[in-house]
Amino acid sequence: MDKMYITEVDITVDNGDVFFPEFDADEFDISIGETGGDDIKFTRTVYTRKK
């Protein structure tokens, strides 16, 4: 994968059973696309693989 668009949501989910696989963030250039949310905060981040 060369580019990932990831939205992180600031909530705790009890008994969650699905998780995003771990990856080495040092292999990517990271840019914050958007943050917001009134009741539930979120951050959208773009990870682009370094060349």
GIMOFEN-V831330 format. One record per residue. N is the residue number from 1. RES is the residue in one small letter. D_FIRST is the distance of its C-alpha to the first C-alpha in Angstrom with 2 decimals. Layout:
n=[N N]
res=[RES RES]
d_first=[D_FIRST D_FIRST]
This chain:
n=[1 2 3 4 5 6 7 8 9 10 11 12 13 14 15 16 17 18 19 20 21 22 23 24 25 26 27 28 29 30 31 32 33 34 35 36 37 38 39 40 41 42 43 44 45 46 47 48 49 50 51]
res=[m d k m y i t e v d i t v d n g d v f f p e f d a d e f d i s i g e t g g d d i k f t r t v y t r k k]
d_first=[0.00 3.78 5.83 7.32 10.94 12.89 16.63 18.69 22.13 25.06 26.75 27.54 27.12 29.64 28.77 25.08 23.47 19.78 17.45 13.82 12.56 13.20 10.88 12.30 12.71 14.36 11.22 10.62 13.18 14.32 16.43 18.54 18.77 21.65 23.79 26.65 28.32 31.99 32.29 28.76 26.83 23.12 20.61 17.67 15.17 12.36 9.95 8.90 7.78 11.23 12.33]
